[in-house]
Amino acid sequence: MSGIHQFCRVGRLAMVGGYSVVRQDAPPFTMVVGQPALVRGLNRVGLQRRGISPDDVLVLRRALRLLYGGRRGLRAGVAALRAQLGDHPLVQELIAFVEQSQSGGRGIARWSRNGAPVVDEEGEPLPVDLP
């Protein structure tokens, strides 16, 4: 069971981990876990099950690195995404989601930087894709 604030959005193909508390928007294609829920990487299993190609998964991985990497902030991350990968349709979807989250509502989930392992309900490690 997880809790999601009534005004939060969960993006397409995003996964919310068990017992998570979602207080900000969960970006598409990601896995959010924790209390509060933080982005822990790509939802690789969900992407694979939906038939997203391995090349597109690599593009999304790079997109997350550009969006959340460094200390430049989300606005600069979106600008870097648009400049480097903006012609890719999945990246365009990610950019649109992030921009809409920033323009109103509760904001977007932050990247987890503590490196703690992500586990499922049985305590088994989940496959995460950290930059």
C-alpha positions as CSV (number, residue, x, y, z in Angstrom):
1,M,0.0,0.0,0.0
2,S,1.2,3.5,-0.8
3,G,-0.2,7.0,-0.2
4,I,-0.5,9.5,-3.0
5,H,-1.4,13.1,-2.3
6,Q,-4.7,14.0,-4.0
7,F,-3.1,16.6,-6.4
8,C,-0.1,14.6,-7.4
9,R,0.3,13.0,-10.8
10,V,2.0,9.7,-11.6
11,G,3.6,9.8,-15.0
12,R,3.1,7.1,-17.7
13,L,5.0,3.9,-17.0
14,A,6.1,5.2,-13.6
15,M,6.2,2.8,-10.7
16,V,5.4,3.7,-7.1
17,G,7.2,1.4,-4.6
18,G,5.3,-0.3,-1.8
19,Y,4.7,1.8,1.4
20,S,5.8,4.9,-0.4
21,V,4.4,8.4,0.4
22,V,4.0,10.4,-2.9
23,R,3.9,14.1,-2.1
24,Q,5.2,15.4,-5.4
25,D,4.6,14.4,-9.0
26,A,6.3,11.1,-10.1
27,P,7.9,11.6,-13.5
28,P,7.1,9.2,-16.4
29,F,9.3,6.1,-16.9
30,T,10.7,6.3,-13.3
31,M,10.6,4.4,-10.1
32,V,9.7,6.4,-7.0
33,V,10.2,4.9,-3.6
34,G,10.3,6.0,0.0
35,Q,8.7,8.3,2.6
36,P,8.7,10.8,1.0
37,A,8.9,9.1,-2.4
38,L,12.1,10.0,-4.3
39,V,13.1,9.1,-7.9
40,R,15.4,6.0,-7.7
41,G,15.9,5.4,-11.4
42,L,14.1,4.1,-14.5
43,N,11.3,1.6,-14.3
44,R,13.3,-0.7,-16.5
45,V,11.0,-3.7,-16.0
46,G,7.9,-1.7,-16.8
47,L,9.6,-0.2,-19.9
48,Q,10.7,-3.6,-21.1
49,R,7.2,-5.1,-20.5
50,R,5.6,-2.3,-22.6
51,G,8.0,-3.0,-25.5
52,I,10.2,0.1,-25.1
53,S,13.4,-0.7,-27.1
54,P,16.7,-1.0,-25.4
55,D,17.9,2.0,-27.4
56,D,15.0,4.1,-26.1
57,V,15.8,2.9,-22.5
58,L,19.4,4.2,-22.9
59,V,18.0,7.5,-24.1
60,L,15.8,7.8,-21.1
61,R,18.6,6.9,-18.8
62,R,20.7,9.7,-20.3
63,A,17.7,12.0,-20.0
64,L,17.4,11.3,-16.3
65,R,21.1,12.0,-15.9
66,L,20.7,15.3,-17.7
67,L,17.6,16.2,-15.7
68,Y,18.8,15.4,-12.2
69,G,22.6,15.3,-12.6
70,G,24.8,18.0,-11.1
71,R,23.6,20.8,-8.9
72,R,22.2,23.0,-11.7
73,G,18.5,22.7,-10.8
74,L,15.5,21.3,-12.8
75,R,15.1,24.4,-15.1
76,A,18.7,24.0,-16.3
77,G,18.2,20.2,-16.5
78,V,15.2,20.7,-18.8
79,A,17.2,23.1,-20.9
80,A,19.9,20.6,-21.3
81,L,17.4,17.9,-22.1
82,R,15.8,20.0,-24.8
83,A,19.2,20.9,-26.3
84,Q,20.6,17.4,-26.4
85,L,17.7,15.0,-26.6
86,G,14.7,17.2,-27.4
87,D,13.9,15.5,-30.7
88,H,13.1,12.1,-29.0
89,P,9.4,11.6,-28.4
90,L,9.8,10.0,-25.0
91,V,12.1,12.8,-23.9
92,Q,9.5,15.3,-25.1
93,E,7.0,13.6,-22.9
94,L,9.3,13.8,-19.9
95,I,10.0,17.5,-20.6
96,A,6.3,18.3,-20.9
97,F,5.6,16.5,-17.6
98,V,8.4,18.3,-15.7
99,E,7.4,21.7,-17.1
100,Q,3.8,21.2,-16.1
101,S,4.9,20.1,-12.6
102,Q,7.0,23.2,-12.2
103,S,4.3,25.6,-13.4
104,G,1.9,24.6,-10.6
105,G,0.8,22.0,-8.2
106,R,3.2,20.3,-5.8
107,G,6.4,20.1,-7.9
108,I,8.3,17.0,-9.0
109,A,9.9,14.3,-7.0
110,R,13.6,14.7,-6.3
111,W,16.4,12.3,-7.1
112,S,17.5,10.1,-4.2
113,R,21.1,10.8,-3.5
114,N,21.7,8.7,-0.4
115,G,22.4,5.5,-2.3
116,A,20.4,3.3,0.0
117,P,19.3,0.1,-1.6
118,V,15.7,-0.1,-2.9
119,V,13.9,-3.3,-1.9
120,D,10.5,-4.8,-2.5
121,E,8.0,-5.9,0.1
122,E,10.0,-9.1,0.8
123,G,13.2,-7.2,1.3
124,E,14.7,-8.3,-2.1
125,P,16.7,-5.7,-4.1
126,L,14.8,-4.1,-7.0
127,P,16.6,-3.5,-10.3
128,V,17.3,0.2,-10.3
129,D,19.2,2.3,-12.7
130,L,21.1,5.0,-10.8
131,P,23.3,7.5,-12.7
